[in-house]
Amino acid sequence: MGSLSSEHVDVPAYLARLGLEHEPPSLDALFRLHKAHVERVPYEDLEVQLGRVTSLDPAVSFGRIAAGRGGYCYHLNGALSALLLALGYQVTRHPGGVQGHGETAGIHLNHLALTVTGLPETPEVGWMVDVGLGDGIHEPLPLREGEYKQGPLVFRMRPSEITPGGWRFDHDPQGSFVGMDFAPETAVMQDFAEKHVELSTSETSGFVRTVVLQRRAAESLDTLRALTLSRLPGGKTVLESPAEWWTAIEDVFGIPRRVFTDEERDRLWRQAVSQHERHLAGAEGSAVSPSA
């Protein structure tokens, strides 16, 4: 796990972002942390959209999130692992691989997975904790084979078929990806460095191609892709002005527009418009929509 401790991270500031008080490790406390995190800290790629390759250091991600931002799996799960460690949990980082639609399952290192063990109520049970899947879980899942319903989505946990001793998370068919496998081995953040640069800079990366923000709640999921705001269950709305777009980013996803300069806000809006127009052109020609 490395040498992160509460000396390196501002735990009170992070807990304040989550709206929680400090409490000792327990199953109930872990559930409260997880639910608050996915409800209050969005999955988002706005830094990538601005052409920035962000730090993988969990302490840096920790500070960014505490100050009001989000990120994707390396940032979100990296920061959560630092928080859990500082609070006294037994948490392990694992190499993982998200399987997108039409892709092959594998430990592609495009995902940082986390497990928590040694909880006082369930010392024999490990738990998958993951706040970095966007439209993934709302609560931790036990490392036990079975189906788990959370709000409008149903997930499945089972032993992985591609990495002995690992686990497979099968997403709901309504989800943005097929599933995720993670290996039993412990990972360090440097393991993800090369993939992080690729995801942040490659023209083939969904994070580069499309503005995306997602936020889970107990009974719903909010997603913004380019200009399209959708809720599951529910419908979709195209945001047709910068005012509408930034209001949604603030009110739905909790990111204040003031953290960006006027130039950055204009750039992000114009990129979202261009991506929306490209999507419409592609849909007219092939009926295939891009995924981020």
NUTOR-219907 format. One record per atom (N, C-alpha, C, O): residue in one letter; x, y, z. Coordinates in steps of 0.02 Angstrom, whole numbers, plus 50000, padded with zeros to 5 digits. Atoms other than C-alpha are relative to their C-alpha. Layout:
BEGIN
AXYZ ...
END
This chain:
BEGIN
M500414993950000 M500005000050000 M500425006350000 M500175011749983 G499594993949997 G501465011950021 G499995002950070 G499764999650117 S499904997149934 S501805023850165 S499515005550016 S499645009450062 L500494994849984 L500265034950161 L499744999250070 L499634993550093 S500305000249934 S499595039350332 S499625006550010 S499625010849966 S500384994049986 S498515052450414 S500455006250003 S500215011850001 E499544994449999 E500095063250424 E500065003249930 E500265009049924 H499924997750069 H500065064950233 H499355002849971 H499365006249919 V500644998150029 V498205068450208 V499585003550053 V499635002050113 D500444996149955 D496925080450283 D499344996350008 D498864997749973 V500595004149991 V495665067950347 V499385004150019 V498855002949990 P500604996049985 P494485080950427 P499715003549939 P499105003949932 A500254996750059 A494375090350262 A499634995249953 A499124996849924 Y500315005050044 Y493975074550165 Y499334997850030 Y498834997349994 L500635002049968 L492665068950292 L499485005649994 L498885004249987 A500474994450008 A491905086350282 A499705000049930 A499105001449922 R500265000550068 R491745084250093 R499464994649995 R498984995349958 L500485005550001 L490825067950126 L499415001150048 L498934997350047 G500544998749951 G489745075450264 G499994995050056 G499454993550082 L499975005349949 L490345062550390 L500455002050058 L500885006450052 E499584999249941 E491105062050563 E500524994450002 E500424989149971 H499495005249990 H492675052450610 H499724994550045 H499434996050097 E500215005649959 E492275035050676 E500464994149987 E500764993749933 P499555005750008 P493245018950702 P499754995249946 P499164995349929 P500205004850052 P493245005150570 P499454995350022 P499474992550077 S500545004849989 S491654994850560 S499654999149933 S499765003049887 L500365001250062 L490544987550426 L499515005749985 L499485008149928 D500474994550011 D489215000950451 D500365006449980 D500135010049936 A499634994050017 A490515014750446 A500274999749929 A500275004749893 L499755000850068 L491265007650285 L499445001449950 L499545004749899 F500574998850044 F489535007650205 F499845007549997 F499705010249944 R500144992750000 R489255025750259 R500525003749958 R500345008249920 L499484996850039 L490925030950186 L499904999049925 L499955003749886 H500075001650071 H490615022150021 H499415003649969 H499475006649916 K500604996950027 K488855028549997 K500085007649994 K499895010649944 A499894992850002 A489335046350040 A500485001949944 A500395007049911 H499514998450051 H490815045649921 H499695000149931 H499785004949893 V500285000250068 V489855040249766 V499445005049991 V499305007149935 E500544995150005 E488435052149807 E500275007249996 E499945011549967 R499754993149995 R489535067549836 R500615001449956 R500735007249939 V499394998950039 V491135064949735 V499914996949931 V499884990849925 P500175002750065 P490815063149548 P500594996749965 P501174998549976 Y499555002850050 Y491695052449421 Y500015005149944 Y499495006649915 E499984994850051 E492315065349297 E500695000449967 E501204998749998 D499374999750039 D493635068449163 D500165007149977 D500475008049924 L499914993150022 L493685087449156 L500735002049994 L500915006049951 E499294998450006 E495555088349186 E500284997249935 E500675000649901 V499795002950064 V495845076649038 V499765004449943 V500135005749896 Q500284995850052 Q494715087548933 Q500385006649994 Q500385009749940 L499604993950002 L495825102348978 L500724998649981 L501145003149982 G499335001750024 G497365092948917 G500514998950054 G501114999650042 R499545000849943 R498115089349088 R500064992650020 R499564989150025 V499875006749973 V498915073149146 V500105000950075 V500615003550097 T499994998949928 T498545073049332 T500444995050036 T500614989850009 S499575004349960 S499595065449470 S499624993750022 S499024993850034 L500285006249974 L499315047349522 L500094999550076 L499814994950107 D499885000249928 D499895051049700 D499345000650037 D498995005650030 P500644999649964 P498405046949812 P499935006250044 P499385008750054 A500044994149958 A498855061449926 A499815006249960 A499455010549984 V500194994550044 V498715073549779 V499264999549982 V498905004549985 S500715001150015 S497045066049727 S499575001550061 S499035004550055 F500344998749936 F496515066849910 F499865007450008 F499305009550025 G500074992849992 G496815085549915 G499535003049949 G499135007449966 R500444997550053 R495945088749749 R499274998650016 R498845002950010 I500695001949985 I494395079249802 I499745003750061 I499175006050062 A500204996349940 A494355087249974 A499825007249983 A499415010350017 A500114993150020 A494385104149884 A499405000849954 A499245006449934 G500624999350038 G492825100149782 G499984996749932 G499494997549896 R499995003150066 R493335090249628 R499874992550004 R499754989850058 G500075007250004 G493165072149569 G500594997149962 G501164999249972 G499485003250039 G494135061249449 G499764993349974 G499164991949975 Y500215006750018 Y494155043749380 Y500364995050044 Y500644997050096 C499855005249951 C494675027149456 C500655000950038 C500674999950098 Y499364999349966 Y496505030549492 Y499965005450055 Y500265004650108 H500074994649951 H496045046749582 H499514998150055 H499674998850115 L500545001349951 L494435041249667 L500174994250046 L500134994950107 N499825005649958 N494975024149726 N500675001050035 N500784998650090 G499364998549968 G496735030349760 G499895004250063 G500185002950115 A500144995749943 A496075044049874 A499614996350054 A499754997050113 L500385003849950 L494805032549957 L500454995250038 L500374994350098 S499555004749966 S496165019849994 S500435003650052 S500565000950105 A499614996149952 A497195033550077 A499575001950060 A499815001750117 L500454998449945 L495695038850180 L499884993950045 L499934994450106 L500135006149961 L495295021050233 L500604998050041 L500544996150100 L499395001749964 L497095017850280 L500105004650060 L500295002450114 A499924995249946 A497165033750383 A499504998950056 A499645000550114 L500515001349950 L495565028550472 L500094993350035 L499734991750082 G499855006249967 G496295011650518 G499734993749968 G499754988449998 Y500255005850036 Y495525000050388 Y500584996049969 Y501114998849954 Q499535004350037 Q496464985350310 Q499775000149926 Q499314996649907 V500204999150070 V496374990450126 V500584998249955 V501164999549970 T499505002250048 T497284983249976 T499825002549931 T499245002249911 R500094998150070 R497504990249801 R500174994149955 R500654990549968 H499905005650045 H497374977749659 H500025002349927 H499685007249910 P500034998650072 P497744978049471 P499344997449972 P499144991749986 G500655002050027 G496104977649378 G499945001649926 G500385004749896 G500134998750070 G495364978249206 G499265000649987 G498884995849998 V500704999050020 V493704985649150 V499914997549929 V500314999149885 Q500165002550067 Q492934976649001 Q499445004149971 Q498875003949994 G500504996150034 G492034988548886 G499604995849952 G499774990049939 H500425003650049 H490684983548763 H500414998549937 H500725003049909 G499625002150059 G491464973648621 G500734998650014 G501104997149968 E499305001249982 E493104971448717 E500084993250034 E499594990250056 T499845006349967 T493974956148789 T500175001350073 T500515006250089 A499844999449929 A494084953648977 A500754999050010 A501064995049975 G499295000749985 G495824955549050 G500215004950054 G499865009750068 I499724995349952 I496894963849182 I500405005249960 I501015004849954 H499714995150046 H497214978749069 H500325005950036 H500615010350005 L499754994449959 L497734990249213 L499655006649986 L499905011950003 N500404993950009 N496395002449159 N499535001150059 N499085005250057 H500404999049939 H495645000749333 H500414998250062 H500764993150063 L499735001349934 L496275001849511 L499444997450044 L498955001050057 A500525003049958 A495254990049619 A500225000050073 A500825000250088 L499864999949928 L495124989949809 L499614994550035 L499044992950017 T500365004449954 T494694977149941 T500155002050071 T500695004750086 V499934998949928 V494434979050128 V499894993550036 V499414989950021 T500055006249961 T494714964650249 T500065001750074 T500225007350093 G499884999449928 G494764961750436 G499525004450037 G499695007050090 L500494996049963 L493184971250484 L499784996150062 L499714990050060 P500155003649938 P492704967250663 P499384995749998 P499354990550030 E500625003950003 E490954961250619 E500054994049954 E499724988949964 T499955005450051 T491484950450471 T500744998649985 T500964999749929 P499275000850011 P493334945950494 P500174995049946 P500724995249918 E499865005150050 E493184931250375 E499795002049930 E499914998349882 V500284997850064 V492384941250233 V500405006049974 V500515010850010 G499714994250033 G493274952650109 G499465003949964 G498935001149948 W500504995750032 W492354967250030 W500325003849941 W500875006449947 M499804995750055 M492524975449860 M499725006950013 M499115007850019 V500214993149995 V492484994249883 V500245003549937 V500815002749917 D499814997050065 D492465004449723 D499585006249987 D498985005749972 V500344993750014 V492015022749702 V500225002849933 V500085008649917 G499714997750062 G492885023749534 G499734996649938 G500074996649886 L500305003250058 L491715014349417 L499475004349966 L499165002149918 G500484995650032 G490585029049376 G499284998050013 G498965000750058 D500695002449991 D488935019949359 D500004993250034 D499574989050022 G499925006449966 G489505005649471 G499614999650065 G499045001650069 I500345001749938 I489105000749649 I499875006250044 I500255011050043 H500174994849951 H488265011649779 H500264998050069 H500435002450110 E499765002549936 E488785000649926 E500534994649987 E500544991749933 P499515005450008 P490244988549953 P499654993349987 P499094992150008 L500255006750014 L490004970749889 L500444994950034 L501064995550032 P499595005349970 P490564955249985 P500334995849946 P500054995049892 L499675004550047 L491814944049899 L499714993150007 L500034988450031 R500385006250000 R490524930449885 R499614999749935 R499325004749914 E500365000650062 E489754923749727 E499265001150012 E498974998550059 G500714998749994 G488004930249701 G499795006149962 G500225009749934 E500284994150032 E486864943549629 E499805005050054 E499565003250107 Y500124994749952 Y486644960349715 Y499635005749966 Y499885008649918 K500404994650029 K485284973049677 K500125006450041 K500055006450102 Q499924993549968 Q485654991249715 Q499635005249958 Q499875007149904 G500404995250038 G484315003349658 G499794997049933 G499544991449931 P500235002450065 P483975001649471 P500474994949967 P500334992649912 L499495004350030 L485514990649441 L500094993550039 L500024993450100 V499865006549970 V485884972249472 V500704997849979 V500864997949920 F499315002050012 F487694966249487 F500094992750020 F499694989750055 R499835006849982 R488514949349501 R500744999850019 R501165002749984 M499315001449981 M490104944349593 M500124992549992 M499704988450010 R499825007050009 R490994928149549 R500764999549994 R501095004549978 P499285000850011 P492754920949544 P500185001649927 P499814999749881 S499784998250067 S493714927749395 S500214993849961 S500524989249989 E499795005450044 E493974916149248 E500665001449966 E500944997149932 I499394998150037 I495504925549185 I500605001150046 I501165001550022 T499454999049953 T496534928349343 T499884995850062 T499474997650103 P500115004649944 P496654913949467 P500045003550068 P500515007250082 G500034996949935 G496164919349641 G499705006950001 G499605009950054 G500304993450005 G495414935449577 G499244999749998 G498944994450006 W500734999550000 W493634941449564 W499765003649937 W500115007649907 R500334997050057 R492444946449425 R499365003650023 R498955000750058 F500604996049988 F491154960349440 F499635000649934 F499885003749887 D500424999450060 D489784958549308 D499525005850009 D499135006050056 H500434994149996 H488904974949274 H499304998449977 H499194993549941 D500685000350026 D487054977149245 D500015001449925 D500415005549903 P500024998650072 P486624976549058 P499875007349982 P500035009549927 Q500134992950012 Q486064994649074 Q500635004350009 Q500635010249993 G499414996349983 G487824999649126 G500435002049941 G500304999849884 S499584997350053 S489175008449027 S500574995349980 S500934996649932 F499495004950017 F490344993249026 F499744993150019 F499234992450053 V500235006949990 V490204974249032 V500174997550070 V499744994650103 G499805002449934 G491184970349189 G500725002050016 G501045005649977 M499334998449977 M492814971549285 M500294994150037 M499974991150080 D499645005249964 D494084958549340 D500575003350039 D500865008250017 F499404997849966 F495414961249472 F500374994150029 F500084989150050 A499555005349979 A496894950649521 A500095000250075 A499985005450106 P499905000149928 P497294945149699 P500635003750023 P500695005450081 E499374996849982 E499024953149694 E499905007250022 E499425010650002 T499994993049979 T499394969649779 T500325004249945 T500825002349916 A499734995350050 A499684984349661 A500275006150035 A500055007950090 V499774993449980 V500665000349684 V499805004949946 V499695002949889 M500264995250047 M500145016449599 M500425000549936 M500155001849883 Q499574999650058 Q501645016249483 Q499814994849947 Q499954995749888 D500225005150048 D500915000449403 D499525002949948 D499475000249893 F500514997250044 F499575011449324 F500245006149961 F499865009049923 A499754993750028 A500695025749266 A499955000249924 A499705005149896 E500015000050073 E500865020749084 E499285000249973 E499145004049926 K500705000150023 K499005016949064 K499665006750015 K499255009049976 H500294993549983 H498555033249151 H500175005249948 H499745009149928 V499804995350053 V499545043249023 V499614998649936 V499375003249903 E500375001850060 E498715033548882 E499275002350005 E499015005349958 L500704998149992 L496965036448952 L499915007650000 L499375010149983 S500044992749995 S497355054948977 S500175003649935 S500025009449927 T499734996650059 T498125058448806 T499824996949933 T499825000449883 S500105003450063 S497695045548674 S499345002049967 S498835002850000 E500604998250037 E496455050248538 E499474994450002 E498894995749989 T500475005649995 T495665032948562 T499684999550069 T499224995550078 S500265000449932 S495315035948747 S499325003350004 S499225008849979 G500664997149989 G493505038748794 G500035006450041 G499625010950031 F499934994049959 F494085051648922 F500215005949957 F500025011649972 V499784994750045 V494895061648782 V499445001849951 V499345007649934 R500514998950052 R493455059448659 R499385003650027 R499065007449990 T500654997849976 T492005063948773 T500025002650071 T500304999450115 V500124997749932 V491615074748924 V499524995150033 V498994993650006 V500445004649964 V490875062849052 V500025001550074 V500565002250103 L500074999549927 L490235065149229 L499464995150021 L498954994449987 Q500505004749975 Q489305052049331 Q499975000550076 Q500465002050109 R500104999849928 R488565051449505 R499474994850019 R498934994849991 R500465005049975 R487745036949596 R499615002550059 R499865006450099 A500404999249940 A486335038049721 A499674993350014 A499734988749974 A500275006549981 A485405024249810 A499514997349948 A499514991349934 E500525002350046 E483985023549684 E500065002949930 E499605002349891 S499944996850065 S484675032749533 S500735000749979 S501184999650019 L499344998750028 L486155036549421 L499945005949953 L499525006049908 D499984994250044 D486535053349340 D500634999749957 D501174998349982 T499445000150047 T487645054449186 T499955006149954 T499425007749928 L499954994850051 L488215069049079 L500534997849950 L501114996949969 R499535001450054 R489035064648912 R499925005649949 R499405006449918 A500024994250044 A489475079848808 A499435004650023 A499485007750076 L500554995749980 L487805089348812 L499394996350026 L498904999450046 T500585004049982 T486645074948857 T500014998150074 T500464994450096 L500085001749929 L486095073749039 L499464994750006 L498904995749982 S500495005449993 S485235057449083 S499974997650071 S500444998250109 R500095003149934 R484535049149237 R499694993149990 R499244992249950 L500265006849999 L484235030649266 L499744998650070 L500124999150118 P500505000150053 P482825027349291 P499775007049983 P499805011650025 G500224993450021 G482145041849193 G500155001149927 G500164996449887 G499904998350070 G482505050849031 G500635004149989 G501065004650033 K499424996150021 K483755061748940 K499805007049981 K499255008249957 T500094993050018 T483925080448914 T500635002549967 T501185001349992 V499434996750032 V485055089848794 V500055007150028 V499575010950023 L499894993449971 L485785105148880 L500245004749945 L500785003549916 E499894996250061 E485755118748749 E500355006750010 E500455010449962 S499654993649988 S486655133348832 S500554998950052 S500504994350092 P499485000649948 P488235135948935 P499725000750070 P499954997450116 A500304999149933 A487155141849080 A499684993650025 A499784991750082 E500315006449981 E486135125749080 E500524994750016 E500464991050064 W499485005149993 W487695115149061 W500375000750066 W500464995850102 W499624999049939 W488665122949203 W499564999550062 W499804997450115 T500465000949944 T487125123249315 T499934992650017 T499904990850076 A500055007249988 A486975104449292 A500644997450032 A500614993350078 I499375002349971 I488825101949330 I500035001950074 I500294998150115 E500004997849930 E488595111949491 E499474996450041 E499624993750094 D500565002349960 D486885106049548 D499944992450002 D499774989550054 V500075007350002 V486905087849492 V500634996550023 V500604991550058 F499375003549987 F488745083549507 F500435003450053 F500955000750072 G499684996949942 G489295095749641 G500675003249987 G501055004250035 I499364996850016 I490765103749550 I499875007449988 I499545009249939 P500134992850009 P490755122749571 P500385002849939 P500975001449930 R499694997250060 R491095132149410 R500575004850016 R501015006049975 R499484995249981 R492185144449505 R500704996950005 R501195000650006 V499345003149997 V493595131549514 V500345000349932 V500934998549927 F499724999350066 F493855134649328 F500035007449981 F499615011350002 T499974993250026 T494415150649242 T499475001049946 T499184996149922 D500474998750055 D493295159249115 D500214996449937 D499794993649901 E499745003350060 E494405152448977 E499894992550003 E499704989449953 E500105007249993 E494305134749045 E499264998149994 E499104993149963 R500725001450006 R492415135449062 R499775000549927 R499394996349904 D500184999350071 D492245141648883 D500274994249959 D499924991649916 R499695005550037 R493435128348819 R499614993550011 R499484989849963 L500365006249985 L492515114248907 L499314999949966 L499104994849939 W500654999650032 W490825120248843 W500064998949924 W499684995149895 R499925000650073 R491445121848663 R500194992849981 R499964990349929 Q499835006950015 Q492205104448670 Q499394995550007 Q499304990949966 A500615004049991 A490575097148735 A499535000949940 A499234996149917 V500414998750059 V489635105548591 V500274996149940 V499894992949904 S499695003550056 S490865098548464 S499904992450006 S499764989149956 Q500105007349990 Q490735081048539 Q499284998049988 Q499144992849959 H500715001450012 H488835081848536 H499855000049926 H499494995649901 E500124999650072 E488835087148354 E500314994049965 E500024991449918 R499685005850029 R490055073248311 R499594993750012 R499524989449968 H500435005749983 H488945060748400 H499384999849955 H499204994549930 L500604999750042 L487415066648303 L500184998049928 L499804994349896 A499805001750068 A488355065248139 A500134992649994 A499954989549944 G499875007150000 G488935047748183 G499384995950006 G499324990649975 A500625003649991 A487205042448238 A499604999949935 A499294994949918 E500364999650064 E486465048348073 E500304995349949 E499954992449907 G499675004150050 G487755038747976 G500024992650016 G500014988449971 S499905007149983 S487915022648075 S499574997450056 S499564991450070 A500425001949942 A486705022748223 A500424997250057 A500164993750100 V499565002349946 V488215019148334 V500235006150039 V500515010850011 S499824994349959 S488505030948480 S500674998750034 S500824993050051 P499355001049966 P490215033848558 P499904998550073 P499385000250102 S500025001249928 S490575028048733 S500635002750031 S501165002749999 A499434997149966 A491725035948859 A500264995150052 A500754996650087 
END
